[in-house]
Amino acid sequence: MPNANDNIEIRSDEVQEIIGKSPSWLLRSGLTMVLVLLVLLLLGSWIFHYPDLIRARIVVLSENPPAHIAARTTGKIDQLFVDDNDTVREDELIAILENTADYEDVVRLEKELAALEGYFVTFDTIFYKKLRPDFKLGDIQSDFSSFLRLYNNYISFIRLNFYPQKIASLREQEHMQRIYYDRMWTQRQILENEYRIAYEQFQRDSGLFVREVLSLVDYKASESNALQKKYAFNGARTDLATTQKDIIQLQQDIIGTEKEFEDQKQKMQTELIESLNVLQSRLEYWNKAFVLKTPIAGTVTFTNFWSKNQQVKSDEIVFTVVPESESRIIGRVTLPLRGAGKVKSGQVVNIRFDNFPHMEYGLVKGVVKSISLVPSNDNYIAEVELPQDLVTNYGLTLAFSQEMKGDAEIVTEDLRLIQRFFNPIKSVLKERVVESE
């Protein structure tokens, strides 16, 4: 009786032929489906986009941002001049930190120095204003005392008028000496004529004496007269020379005194200006360290400090002034160095705010307006415009508050999926071409 296994073996060739032969319709359908799927995949990768994003933090604020007023030194609030949410003017006094100077005295001194400012520039007029020596200036007192001493010394120097009077006296002496010189010159000419006449007479008398026409007594008298005239003439010449020497000496004294006066005046002016600059620098430092003023007009907001005698630390924000006038809302994105070169003006920015969950409120669209030319602290700053203000893609308008923080996505390149697939291949091929060259 034939075995079942034998039957299988007998019919195995026929079975294999039937099983191994696929129907032609199935093969064609499979190829068609693969081709359709491939076309759909390519078409989808061409239609669908996958943008290249740069993610960073953003701060949204008004174009006129709020001004933070920070303490420049550690200490207590000594005087407080405003309340929370008060309207303040620009440069209005808000608070004074504890210090050893009296604020009113400091302000009064600054006003008096301002009134003298023009005088200290040119020194072209004699201007005297007595400064009070009893200002309570604390650490500035020694600098003020030094300035006050130099100031009073200079005013006394000018009012005493010693050098100008001395110069005027020397000029008067020179003038009198010139008059005396002119008179002596006239007298010299007279004495010269008298000497010439006496000498000529002596020459004639000498001839007569030789011929024994003139007696010895008359000869000696003529000789004596000639010698006297000669002596008087030489004396006049000596007096003229002495007077001329005195005039030259007076001129030198005048020049020396004028130089001494200018040197002394210049020295005192230089010392006074240097002392003034030191005093003004100290006053400026004092104002920055202990006086808190508003840099802009607006509404003042207290942070963690509400009353006098509260302790503040250096560089700690004490007050914030929110500007009154409405202005355009802008965003500032802090871009890391890596990838910052992709960011350009006109690119779209998607903004998700921390205090408005984007799943509930949506996101706000912005546009890159500009990018800083140089980095600061290893970051670039990009300014973002908000064309629709704070209207989200859900149609909701978000309530604006200063310095709203959030996450920003900058769409640098809106690439197709197929481009993202081929770009790495293209890059590798280019690198190999460069290496082969």
C-alpha positions in Angstrom: 0.0 0.0 0.0 1.5 3.3 -1.1 2.7 5.6 1.8 1.2 9.1 2.2 4.7 10.6 2.1 5.2 8.9 -1.2 2.2 10.6 -2.6 3.5 14.0 -1.5 6.8 13.3 -3.1 5.1 12.1 -6.3 3.1 15.2 -6.6 5.7 17.7 -5.3 6.8 18.9 -8.8 3.3 19.7 -9.8 2.6 21.4 -6.5 5.8 23.4 -6.7 4.9 24.6 -10.2 1.5 25.7 -9.1 2.7 27.4 -6.0 5.8 29.1 -7.6 3.8 30.7 -10.3 2.4 34.1 -9.2 -0.5 35.6 -10.9 0.4 38.5 -13.3 -2.4 40.8 -11.9 -1.0 40.6 -8.4 2.5 41.5 -9.6 1.2 44.5 -11.5 -0.9 45.7 -8.6 2.0 45.5 -6.2 4.3 47.5 -8.5 1.6 50.1 -9.0 1.0 50.5 -5.3 4.8 50.9 -4.6 5.0 53.5 -7.4 2.0 55.4 -6.1 3.4 55.4 -2.6 6.8 56.6 -3.8 5.1 59.4 -5.9 2.9 60.4 -2.9 6.0 60.4 -0.7 7.9 62.6 -3.1 4.9 64.9 -3.6 4.4 65.2 0.2 8.0 66.0 0.8 7.8 68.7 -1.8 4.5 70.1 -0.6 5.1 70.0 3.2 7.6 72.4 4.7 9.8 71.9 7.8 11.2 75.4 8.8 14.6 75.9 10.3 14.1 77.6 13.7 16.4 79.6 16.0 15.0 79.4 19.6 15.9 82.1 22.1 14.4 84.2 25.0 12.5 87.4 24.3 11.5 90.4 26.3 8.6 92.5 25.1 8.4 96.1 26.3 7.3 99.5 25.0 9.7 101.5 22.8 10.1 103.9 25.8 10.9 101.2 28.4 10.4 101.7 32.1 13.4 103.1 34.0 14.7 101.1 36.9 16.3 103.2 39.7 18.9 101.2 41.5 20.8 102.1 44.7 24.5 102.9 44.1 25.5 102.2 47.7 24.4 100.1 50.6 22.5 101.9 53.4 19.1 103.0 54.7 16.5 105.1 53.1 16.8 108.4 55.0 14.2 110.5 53.2 11.3 109.4 51.0 9.5 112.0 48.9 6.9 110.1 46.9 4.3 107.3 47.4 3.7 104.2 45.3 2.0 104.9 42.0 2.6 108.7 42.3 3.0 110.6 39.0 6.5 112.1 38.8 8.3 114.5 36.6 11.6 114.0 34.9 14.6 114.5 37.3 12.3 114.6 40.3 13.7 113.8 43.7 12.4 110.4 45.0 14.6 109.5 48.0 17.8 110.1 49.8 20.0 107.4 51.3 21.5 107.8 54.7 24.7 109.8 54.7 26.7 112.4 56.7 25.9 115.4 54.5 22.9 117.7 54.5 21.0 117.6 51.2 19.9 121.2 51.3 23.5 122.4 51.9 24.7 120.3 49.0 22.0 121.8 46.7 22.8 125.3 47.9 26.5 124.8 47.3 25.9 123.5 43.8 23.8 126.5 43.0 26.5 128.9 44.2 29.1 127.1 42.2 26.9 127.2 39.1 26.6 131.0 39.6 30.4 131.3 39.6 30.9 128.9 36.7 31.3 131.6 34.0 33.9 133.5 36.1 36.0 130.3 36.5 36.1 129.9 32.8 37.7 133.2 31.7 38.7 135.1 34.9 38.3 138.2 32.8 36.4 140.2 35.4 36.9 140.7 39.1 33.9 139.0 40.7 33.6 138.4 44.4 30.9 136.3 46.0 31.4 135.3 49.5 30.9 131.5 50.0 29.5 130.3 53.3 32.1 128.2 55.2 29.5 126.5 57.4 28.0 124.0 54.9 27.3 120.6 56.4 28.9 118.4 53.6 30.0 115.3 55.4 32.7 113.5 53.4 32.8 116.4 50.9 33.8 118.9 53.7 37.6 118.6 53.3 37.4 119.1 49.5 35.1 122.2 50.0 37.5 123.6 52.6 40.4 123.3 50.3 38.5 124.9 47.5 37.3 127.7 49.8 40.8 128.5 51.0 42.1 128.7 47.4 39.1 130.8 46.3 39.5 133.3 49.1 43.3 133.5 48.5 42.7 134.2 44.9 40.1 136.9 45.5 42.4 138.6 48.1 45.2 138.4 45.5 43.1 140.1 42.9 41.6 142.7 45.3 44.9 143.6 46.9 46.2 144.5 43.4 49.8 144.4 44.6 51.5 143.5 41.3 49.5 145.9 39.1 50.3 148.7 41.5 53.9 147.8 41.6 54.0 147.6 37.8 52.3 151.0 37.5 54.9 152.5 40.0 57.7 151.1 37.9 56.2 152.5 34.7 55.9 155.9 36.4 59.6 155.7 37.5 60.6 154.8 33.9 58.6 157.8 32.6 60.2 160.2 35.0 63.7 158.8 34.2 63.0 159.4 30.5 62.0 163.0 31.2 65.2 163.4 33.3 67.2 161.8 30.5 65.8 164.3 27.9 66.7 167.2 30.2 70.2 165.8 30.8 70.6 165.4 27.1 69.8 169.1 26.5 72.2 170.1 29.3 74.9 167.9 27.9 74.6 169.7 24.5 75.0 173.1 26.3 78.0 171.8 28.3 79.5 170.4 25.2 79.3 173.8 23.5 80.8 175.5 26.5 83.6 173.0 26.7 84.3 173.4 22.9 84.4 177.3 23.3 86.6 177.1 26.4 88.9 174.6 24.7 89.2 176.8 21.6 90.0 179.8 23.8 92.6 177.8 25.7 94.2 176.9 22.3 94.5 180.6 21.4 95.8 181.5 24.9 98.4 178.8 24.6 99.7 180.3 21.4 99.8 183.8 22.9 101.5 182.4 26.0 104.2 180.7 23.8 104.8 184.0 22.1 105.0 185.6 25.5 102.1 187.9 24.7 99.9 186.4 27.5 101.0 186.3 31.1 101.3 183.0 33.1 98.4 184.0 35.4 96.0 184.5 32.4 97.3 181.3 30.8 96.6 179.3 33.9 93.2 180.9 34.3 92.3 179.9 30.7 93.6 176.3 31.2 91.6 176.0 34.5 88.4 177.2 32.7 88.8 174.7 29.9 89.4 171.9 32.4 86.3 172.9 34.4 84.1 172.9 31.2 85.6 169.5 30.2 84.8 168.1 33.7 81.3 169.4 33.6 80.8 168.0 30.1 82.1 164.5 31.1 79.9 164.6 34.2 76.8 165.2 32.0 77.8 162.3 29.8 78.2 160.1 32.9 74.8 161.1 34.2 73.2 160.3 30.8 74.8 156.9 30.8 73.7 156.3 34.4 70.1 157.4 33.6 70.0 155.2 30.5 71.1 152.3 32.6 68.4 153.0 35.2 65.8 153.1 32.4 66.9 149.7 31.1 66.8 148.3 34.7 63.3 149.7 35.2 62.2 148.1 31.9 63.6 144.7 33.1 61.9 145.2 36.5 58.6 145.8 34.7 59.0 142.7 32.5 60.0 140.6 35.5 57.2 141.9 37.7 54.6 141.3 34.9 55.9 137.8 34.4 55.9 137.1 38.2 52.3 138.5 38.3 51.1 136.3 35.4 52.9 133.2 36.8 51.4 133.7 40.2 48.0 134.4 38.8 48.1 131.4 36.5 49.3 129.2 39.3 46.5 130.3 41.6 43.9 129.9 38.8 45.1 126.5 37.9 45.0 125.3 41.6 41.6 126.9 42.0 40.2 125.2 38.8 41.7 121.8 39.8 40.2 122.2 43.3 36.8 123.1 41.8 36.9 120.1 39.5 37.7 117.8 42.4 34.8 119.4 44.4 32.4 119.0 41.5 33.4 115.4 41.0 32.8 114.7 44.7 29.4 116.4 44.5 28.5 114.4 41.4 29.6 111.2 43.1 27.6 112.1 46.2 24.5 112.7 44.1 24.9 109.3 42.3 25.6 107.5 45.5 22.9 108.9 47.8 20.3 110.7 45.8 17.6 108.8 43.8 15.9 110.9 41.0 13.6 110.0 38.2 15.3 109.8 34.8 11.9 110.1 33.0 8.4 111.3 33.6 5.8 108.7 34.5 4.4 106.7 37.3 6.7 105.5 40.1 6.3 102.0 41.3 7.9 100.7 44.5 9.5 97.2 44.4 10.5 95.8 47.7 10.9 99.1 49.6 8.0 101.1 50.9 9.1 103.3 53.8 12.0 105.2 55.4 14.8 103.4 57.3 14.6 100.3 55.1 18.0 98.8 54.2 18.9 98.7 50.5 22.0 97.1 48.9 24.2 98.4 46.2 22.9 97.8 42.6 19.5 96.7 44.0 16.5 98.1 42.2 14.5 100.4 44.5 12.0 102.0 42.3 10.7 101.7 38.7 9.2 104.6 36.7 6.7 103.5 34.0 6.5 106.2 31.2 3.1 108.0 30.9 2.9 108.2 27.1 1.9 105.2 25.1 4.5 104.0 22.6 5.1 101.2 20.1 5.5 97.7 21.6 8.8 96.0 20.6 10.6 92.8 21.5 14.2 92.2 22.2 15.6 88.7 21.5 18.8 87.6 23.1 20.5 85.4 20.4 23.3 83.0 21.2 26.3 83.2 18.9 25.7 79.8 17.4 23.4 80.2 14.5 22.9 83.9 14.9 24.3 84.5 11.4 21.1 82.9 10.0 18.9 85.6 11.5 18.0 88.4 9.0 15.6 91.3 8.9 12.1 90.5 7.8 12.1 86.9 9.2 9.0 85.7 11.1 9.1 85.3 14.8 6.7 83.1 16.8 6.4 84.3 20.4 5.0 82.2 23.4 4.7 84.3 26.6 5.5 82.7 29.9 2.5 84.3 31.6 0.1 83.3 28.8 0.2 79.5 28.1 0.2 79.1 24.4 -2.1 76.1 24.4 -4.8 78.3 25.8 -4.0 81.8 24.4 -2.0 81.0 21.3 1.1 82.7 20.0 2.0 86.2 18.8 3.6 86.8 15.4 6.5 89.2 15.1 9.0 90.2 12.4 12.8 90.8 12.9 13.5 94.5 12.4 17.2 94.7 13.1 20.2 92.8 14.6 23.0 94.3 16.6 26.3 94.7 14.7 28.5 93.4 17.5 27.8 90.9 20.3 27.4 91.8 23.9 28.3 89.3 26.6 28.5 86.6 23.9 25.0 87.4 22.6 23.5 89.4 19.8 20.3 91.4 20.3 17.6 91.3 17.7 14.8 93.9 17.7 11.4 92.4 16.8 8.4 94.4 15.6 4.8 93.2 16.4 2.7 94.3 13.5 -0.5 93.1 15.2 0.6 94.2 18.6 -0.4 91.4 21.1 -3.2 89.8 19.1 -2.5 86.0 19.0 -3.3 83.5 16.3 -6.4 82.6 18.3 -7.7 86.1 17.9 -7.2 87.0 21.5 -5.6 90.3 22.6 -3.1 89.8 25.5 -2.9 92.4 28.2 0.4 94.3 27.9 2.7 94.7 30.9 6.3 96.0 30.8 9.0 93.5 30.2 6.9 90.5 29.3 9.2 87.5 28.9 8.7 84.4 26.7 10.2 82.0 24.2 10.8 83.2 20.6 11.2 80.9 17.5 12.7 82.7 14.6 12.0 81.1 11.2 15.3 81.4 9.4 14.6 79.1 6.4 11.3 77.6 5.4 12.7 74.5 3.7 10.7 71.6 2.0 11.1 68.1 3.4 12.8 67.0 0.2 15.3 69.8 0.5 16.2 68.8 4.0 16.8 65.2 2.8 19.0 66.2 -0.1 20.9 69.0 1.6 23.2 66.7 3.7 23.9 64.6 0.6 24.7 67.7 -1.4 27.0 69.0 1.3 28.9 65.6 1.5 29.3 65.5 -2.3 30.7 69.1 -2.4 33.2 68.3 0.4 34.4 65.3 -1.6 34.8 67.3 -4.7 36.8 69.9 -2.8 39.0 67.3 -1.3 39.6 65.6 -4.6 40.7 69.0 -6.1 
